[in-house]
Amino acid sequence: MDRYSRCLRLVSLLIVSLISPIGFAADSPAQVIWPDVHAGNVVFSLMPGWKVADVQKSGQASGMTTIVPEKEPPGGCAMVITPAFIDDMGDDVKLALKAARELAPPPYRPFGTGEVSLLEGTSGKGWHFLDLYGLAGDPRQKRATHVLVANLGKLRVVVTGFGSSSIETNLYAAAPEPIPSCLAGQNNLMWVALQHTLRLPGFEADSPELGRQLVGEWSRGGKYSFSYTFGANGEYAWGAAHGMLLKSLHPGQVEEHMTTIANEGKYEVHGDRWTKSCPGPCGGPASAMFSIVRQVNPKASGYGTWTLRVIDLGSQAIPHRVYFTDDYSRGR
């Protein structure tokens, strides 16, 4: 384990040093086919390409688990999952910022609310969460810093993670080249996928909350625009448009040609999973994990618009394949 992984583990140790362990377990059936890992009274799934690097065997943090990529990139990369603990701080934003400050390299401490992005949402099991993301590091390599605080009422679960950022370039190399990424970006696939696999004590059954939030219109823009409309009656409609600029018959001019497609079908939601069926193209993944989040601004006591995040679960022939399809904004 490199020094960054050790640092991450020490941060989680610091968090749980102020808590009292709770001794019951979540034993609901696995939601994905990846192997289960127990971090004390918390269960999560080990995603393809990741391995368990360390498990705390004793003390108040007993069960705290560190996972790393099987092929660890330069700069280190890890995620740490704590067991559920009694929260004495009473403020999820402060708890997340405390963990983020401990992860940042010394010259870049402390993180403040203006230096991080905060998202909030509700899981498919009904627990509320705060998802923090920030960048810290030197010009050669910035580190992506993640903190998830799962609010279980009197209990909290904290997941921390860091990795190199793909948006940075190594300017000190003989020839400038991208630095390999790990956990880069707030909506990083592996980070969000891990959240979907968490099974936390006291929240074993699927919650209808996400299904209620999904009802309405969602869209994304750009060269390829796409929209969903989910009805409360289990029916949905989707439409897509692709615009192309083509040379006109008139010299020096271009014309925009738009191709559109649309269809309707039925859908079901179970927790944070949807399945869709339709007579023709269903529009996007037929089976997916999804979450609905919005930006939080503690200083202004304000919130951003809701965003639908979708992860394609892939076909049954490729059960381990997952990837982001896109993010959608709530229609007005």
C-alpha positions in Angstrom: 0.0 0.0 0.0 1.5 3.4 -1.0 1.6 6.5 1.2 -1.5 7.9 -0.3 -3.5 4.8 0.4 -2.1 4.8 3.9 -3.1 8.4 4.2 -6.7 7.6 3.0 -6.9 4.8 5.6 -5.7 7.1 8.4 -8.4 9.6 7.4 -11.1 7.0 7.8 -9.5 5.9 11.1 -9.7 9.5 12.3 -13.4 9.7 11.4 -14.3 6.6 13.2 -12.1 7.4 16.2 -15.0 9.6 17.5 -17.7 7.1 17.0 -19.2 4.0 18.7 -19.5 0.8 16.6 -22.9 -0.6 15.9 -23.1 -4.4 15.8 -25.8 -5.4 13.3 -25.4 -6.4 9.6 -27.2 -5.8 6.3 -27.9 -9.2 4.8 -30.3 -8.4 1.9 -29.7 -10.3 -1.3 -27.0 -9.0 -3.6 -28.2 -6.4 -6.1 -25.4 -7.0 -8.6 -23.5 -10.1 -9.6 -20.1 -8.9 -8.4 -18.7 -10.6 -5.3 -19.8 -9.2 -1.9 -17.4 -7.7 0.6 -18.2 -7.0 4.2 -16.9 -3.8 5.8 -18.1 -4.5 9.3 -21.9 -4.0 9.2 -21.8 -2.6 5.7 -21.9 -4.7 2.6 -20.7 -3.6 -0.9 -19.8 -5.3 -4.1 -16.3 -5.6 -5.5 -16.3 -4.2 -9.0 -14.3 -5.8 -11.9 -10.7 -4.6 -11.9 -10.6 -3.8 -8.2 -9.2 -5.8 -5.2 -9.3 -5.6 -1.4 -6.0 -4.1 -0.2 -6.6 -3.9 3.5 -9.2 -4.7 6.2 -8.9 -3.2 9.7 -9.0 -6.2 12.1 -9.5 -4.6 15.5 -10.3 -1.4 17.4 -13.2 1.0 16.8 -12.7 1.0 13.1 -12.8 -2.8 12.9 -14.1 -3.9 9.5 -13.0 -0.7 7.6 -12.0 -1.9 4.1 -9.6 -0.4 1.5 -10.0 -1.3 -2.1 -7.6 -0.4 -5.0 -7.4 -1.0 -8.7 -5.7 -4.3 -9.7 -3.5 -2.1 -12.0 -2.9 0.9 -9.8 -2.1 4.1 -11.8 0.8 6.5 -10.9 -0.1 8.8 -8.0 -2.2 6.1 -6.2 -5.8 5.3 -6.2 -8.1 3.9 -3.5 -11.5 3.8 -1.9 -12.2 3.2 1.8 -15.5 2.0 3.2 -16.2 2.5 6.9 -18.7 0.5 9.0 -21.8 2.4 10.1 -21.1 4.5 13.2 -23.0 6.8 15.6 -22.6 10.4 14.4 -21.6 13.0 17.0 -21.0 15.9 14.6 -24.6 16.2 13.4 -23.7 18.0 10.1 -23.0 16.0 7.0 -21.4 18.9 5.1 -18.9 19.5 8.0 -18.2 15.7 8.2 -17.5 15.5 4.4 -15.3 18.6 4.5 -13.3 17.3 7.4 -12.5 14.1 5.5 -11.7 16.1 2.3 -9.3 18.4 4.2 -7.4 15.4 5.6 -7.1 13.9 2.1 -5.6 17.1 0.5 -1.8 17.5 0.4 -0.6 19.9 3.1 0.0 22.9 0.9 -3.6 22.8 -0.3 -5.4 22.5 3.0 -8.0 23.3 4.0 -10.8 22.6 1.5 -13.6 25.1 1.9 -17.2 24.9 0.7 -16.2 27.2 -2.2 -13.5 24.7 -3.4 -15.6 21.6 -3.7 -18.7 20.4 -5.5 -21.5 19.0 -3.3 -24.3 16.8 -4.5 -27.2 15.4 -2.5 -29.7 12.7 -3.3 -31.6 9.6 -2.0 -30.5 6.0 -2.6 -32.7 3.3 -4.0 -32.9 2.0 -0.4 -34.1 5.3 1.0 -31.0 6.6 2.8 -30.0 10.2 2.1 -26.4 11.0 0.9 -24.0 13.9 0.4 -21.4 13.4 -2.4 -18.4 15.7 -2.3 -15.8 16.2 -5.0 -12.7 18.4 -5.2 -9.2 18.7 -6.8 -6.0 19.2 -4.9 -2.4 18.8 -5.8 0.6 20.4 -7.6 0.7 21.5 -11.3 2.1 18.1 -12.4 -0.7 16.1 -11.0 -3.9 17.0 -9.2 -5.7 14.4 -7.1 -9.4 13.8 -7.4 -10.9 13.7 -3.9 -14.2 12.1 -3.1 -16.2 11.7 0.1 -19.7 10.1 0.4 -21.6 10.6 3.6 -24.6 8.2 3.9 -27.1 9.4 6.4 -28.9 6.5 8.2 -30.6 8.7 10.8 -28.4 8.4 14.0 -25.8 6.5 12.0 -23.4 7.5 9.3 -21.3 5.6 6.7 -18.4 7.4 5.1 -16.8 6.3 1.9 -13.6 8.1 0.8 -11.6 7.9 -2.4 -8.9 9.6 -4.3 -7.1 9.2 -7.7 -5.2 11.1 -10.3 -7.2 13.5 -12.5 -7.4 12.9 -16.2 -8.0 16.6 -16.9 -4.4 17.4 -16.0 -1.3 17.1 -18.2 2.2 16.3 -17.1 4.0 19.4 -18.3 7.3 18.2 -16.9 7.5 15.1 -19.1 9.9 15.1 -22.1 6.8 15.3 -24.3 3.5 16.5 -22.6 1.3 13.6 -22.0 -2.0 12.9 -20.1 -1.6 11.4 -16.7 -3.6 8.2 -16.2 -6.9 8.8 -14.5 -8.5 7.1 -11.5 -11.7 8.4 -10.0 -11.4 11.6 -12.0 -14.6 13.7 -12.1 -17.5 13.8 -9.7 -19.7 11.5 -11.7 -16.8 9.0 -12.2 -18.2 5.6 -13.2 -16.4 3.5 -10.5 -17.2 6.0 -7.8 -20.9 6.1 -8.6 -21.2 2.4 -9.3 -19.8 1.6 -5.8 -22.5 3.8 -4.3 -25.2 1.7 -6.0 -23.8 -1.5 -4.5 -23.8 -0.3 -0.9 -26.2 -2.2 1.4 -26.4 -0.5 4.7 -27.9 -1.5 8.1 -31.6 -0.7 8.5 -32.2 -0.1 4.8 -32.6 -3.5 3.3 -35.8 -3.0 1.3 -36.2 -1.0 -1.9 -37.6 2.5 -1.5 -40.2 3.9 -3.8 -38.7 7.4 -3.5 -36.5 7.3 -6.6 -39.4 6.0 -8.7 -41.4 9.0 -7.7 -38.6 11.4 -8.4 -38.1 9.8 -11.9 -41.6 10.8 -13.0 -41.4 13.7 -15.4 -39.3 14.9 -18.3 -35.5 14.6 -18.6 -33.3 15.8 -21.4 -29.8 16.4 -22.6 -28.6 18.8 -25.3 -25.7 19.0 -27.6 -25.1 17.6 -31.1 -27.1 14.5 -30.1 -30.1 15.6 -28.1 -32.2 13.1 -26.2 -35.2 13.3 -23.9 -37.2 10.9 -21.6 -40.7 11.4 -20.3 -41.6 9.0 -17.5 -45.3 8.7 -16.5 -46.6 7.7 -13.1 -48.6 4.9 -14.8 -45.5 2.9 -15.8 -45.3 4.2 -19.4 -42.6 6.3 -20.9 -41.7 8.1 -24.1 -38.4 9.1 -25.6 -37.1 11.1 -28.5 -33.7 11.8 -30.0 -32.4 14.2 -32.6 -29.1 14.4 -34.4 -28.2 17.6 -36.2 -25.7 17.8 -39.1 -24.3 20.7 -40.9 -24.0 20.0 -44.7 -22.8 22.1 -47.6 -25.5 24.0 -49.3 -26.1 24.1 -53.0 -25.5 27.8 -52.6 -21.8 28.6 -52.5 -20.4 29.6 -49.1 -23.5 28.5 -47.2 -24.3 25.5 -45.0 -27.6 23.9 -44.1 -28.6 22.1 -40.9 -30.3 18.8 -41.3 -32.0 17.2 -38.4 -32.7 13.5 -38.0 -35.3 12.5 -35.3 -36.5 9.3 -33.8 -39.1 8.6 -31.1 -40.9 5.7 -29.5 -43.0 4.7 -26.5 -42.9 1.8 -24.0 -43.3 0.6 -20.5 -40.9 0.7 -17.6 -40.5 -0.6 -14.0 -38.5 0.7 -11.2 -37.1 -1.4 -8.3 -35.1 0.8 -5.9 -32.4 2.3 -8.1 -32.8 -0.1 -11.1 -35.1 0.4 -14.1 -36.1 -2.0 -16.8 -37.8 -0.9 -20.0 -39.7 -2.7 -22.7 -41.0 -1.4 -26.0 -42.0 -2.7 -29.5 -39.0 -1.1 -31.2 -35.9 0.8 -30.1 -36.2 1.6 -26.4 -34.0 4.6 -26.3 -30.9 4.1 -24.1 -30.3 1.1 -21.8 -33.1 -1.4 -21.2 -31.6 -2.2 -17.8 -29.8 0.4 -15.8 -28.9 1.8 -12.4 -29.8 5.4 -11.9 -29.6 8.1 -9.3 -31.1 11.6 -9.1 -28.9 14.3 -7.5 -28.8 18.1 -7.2 -26.0 20.6 -6.4 -25.9 22.0 -2.9 -24.5 25.4 -2.0 -24.2 25.7 1.8 -23.1 29.3 1.7 -26.1 30.5 -0.2 -28.5 27.9 1.2 -29.4 27.1 -2.4 -29.8 24.1 -4.6 -29.2 23.4 -8.3 -31.4 21.6 -10.8 -32.0 17.9 -10.5 -29.8 15.6 -12.6 -30.5 12.1 -13.6 -27.4 9.9 -13.7 -27.7 6.6 -15.6 -25.4 3.6 -15.7 -26.0 0.9 -18.3 -25.8 -2.5 -16.8 -25.1 -4.1 -20.2 -26.5 -7.2 -21.8 -26.8 -10.5 -20.0 -24.0 -11.8 -22.3 -21.6 -9.2 -20.9 -22.8 -9.1 -17.2 -19.8 -7.2 -15.9 -20.0 -4.4 -18.4 -21.1 -1.1 -17.0 -20.6 2.4 -18.4 -22.3 5.8 -18.3 -24.8 6.6 -20.9 -25.2 10.2 -20.0 -26.6 12.7 -17.5 -30.0 14.3 -18.0 -31.5 17.5 -16.6 -35.0 17.9 -15.2 -37.4 19.4 -17.8 -39.4 22.5 -16.8 
